[in-house]
Amino acid sequence: MSGKAKFESTRRRLSEQQAETVDRLTTAAVAILRTHGFSELTVRMVATEAGVAAATAYTYFSSKSHLVAELFWRRLDALPREASTDIDREARVRSVLRSVALLVSDEPELAAAVTTAMMANDPDVEHLRARIGKNIRARLVEALGPDHDADVLEALEIAWSGALVRAGMGYESYSQIADRLEITARLIMAGQSQH
């Protein structure tokens, strides 16, 4: 996890001890999601698993959706961002979309929870949704390069968010979505070269 994410919460800056508490809570949330799924997850249950008072847990996370969105944010923020200069622009874009789509692919319960949590009408989740969107946009801009077409960037962002919803609805696994995103990126980039 990057130093920035470790010491920054969506609600406030954290001391080292507070950051450790948040780490324990997010680790406990993953363990509970694996066994109980998102529907049974509660902040109180996570607090108990983490050995933290429920009131303390609620000072960091306003809801279970906030907690799960924070989990996804932390994983995304920790994902390396260096775009390879050895591959062409289209390959860089496909690589970005694949890596983001596969972020939770090996944990189906977490993947389903992330999709549900990200759609929550919670100010803390809205804040994280904006941070996640900016992070993915920055990755795509880096992959596209400085002379990118704004319409292409927006089409790629729409493709990613639509893919997240599609995976969350259970139409395809995140691995299948990663494959579909690569095809979509190829088509979008091919369409760009025809203008």
C-alpha positions, -999 to 999 in steps of 0.1 A, spaced: 0 0 0 14 34 -8 23 58 20 -3 83 9 -32 57 11 -19 44 44 -22 77 61 -52 91 44 -88 81 51 -118 93 31 -129 110 63 -97 123 78 -59 120 80 -47 91 101 -20 86 127 1 55 124 -20 38 150 -53 48 133 -40 36 100 -33 2 116 -68 1 129 -82 8 95 -59 -19 80 -73 -44 106 -109 -34 97 -104 -37 59 -86 -71 64 -115 -83 86 -140 -71 60 -124 -92 33 -124 -123 56 -161 -118 64 -170 -112 27 -154 -145 18 -176 -164 42 -208 -144 45 -210 -122 14 -220 -85 12 -256 -90 22 -247 -103 57 -217 -80 62 -221 -53 89 -196 -27 102 -203 -41 137 -194 -77 125 -162 -63 109 -153 -45 141 -157 -76 162 -136 -96 137 -109 -69 139 -110 -66 177 -121 -30 175 -150 -14 192 -180 -8 169 -181 29 177 -144 31 167 -152 14 134 -180 38 127 -156 67 132 -137 55 101 -165 40 80 -200 54 78 -215 22 63 -206 -12 49 -206 3 14 -181 29 25 -159 1 39 -160 -20 8 -155 10 -15 -124 19 6 -111 -16 1 -113 -13 -36 -98 22 -35 -68 9 -15 -62 -19 -40 -65 4 -70 -42 30 -54 -16 2 -47 -17 -10 -83 15 0 -102 9 28 -126 40 28 -148 29 25 -184 54 5 -205 70 25 -232 79 -8 -250 43 -13 -262 21 9 -284 -7 31 -272 -35 7 -278 -17 -21 -259 -10 3 -230 -48 12 -228 -57 -25 -230 -32 -32 -202 -47 -5 -179 -83 -17 -184 -73 -54 -179 -53 -47 -147 -82 -26 -132 -108 -52 -142 -87 -80 -126 -81 -62 -94 -108 -83 -75 -113 -111 -100 -99 -138 -78 -123 -130 -50 -159 -133 -63 -175 -122 -31 -154 -91 -29 -160 -84 -66 -198 -86 -61 -196 -65 -30 -175 -38 -47 -200 -34 -75 -229 -31 -50 -210 -8 -27 -199 16 -55 -235 23 -64 -245 33 -29 -260 67 -22 -236 75 6 -215 108 6 -184 88 17 -189 64 -12 -195 93 -36 -162 107 -25 -144 74 -31 -162 70 -65 -148 103 -76 -112 94 -64 -115 60 -81 -127 76 -113 -99 102 -112 -73 74 -107 -86 54 -136 -88 85 -158 -52 94 -149 -41 58 -158 -59 60 -191 -44 95 -199 -9 82 -192 -16 52 -215 -31 74 -243 -4 100 -241 -5 138 -241 -21 141 -275 -51 120 -266 -86 126 -279 -110 136 -251 -139 116 -268 -118 85 -268 -109 89 -232 -146 93 -223 -155 63 -243 -129 42 -225 -142 55 -191 -178 46 -200 -166 12 -212 -149 5 -178 -178 17 -157 -203 -3 -179 -181 -33 -175 -181 -30 -137 -219 -29 -137 -221 -59 -161 -198 -79 -139 -217 -69 -108 -250 -80 -123 -234 -115 -128 -235 -115 -166 -198 -123 -168 -169 -129 -144 -143 -102 -139 -119 -123 -160 -144 -124 -189 -150 -86 -184 -112 -80 -187 -112 -98 -220 -142 -78 -232 -126 -46 -221 -96 -54 -242 -118 -60 -273 -137 -28 -266 -105 -8 -262 -92 -22 -295 -125 -11 -313 -125 23 -297 -89 29 -306 -94 16 -342 -124 40 -345 -102 69 -334 -77 62 -362 -104 65 -388 -112 102 -379 
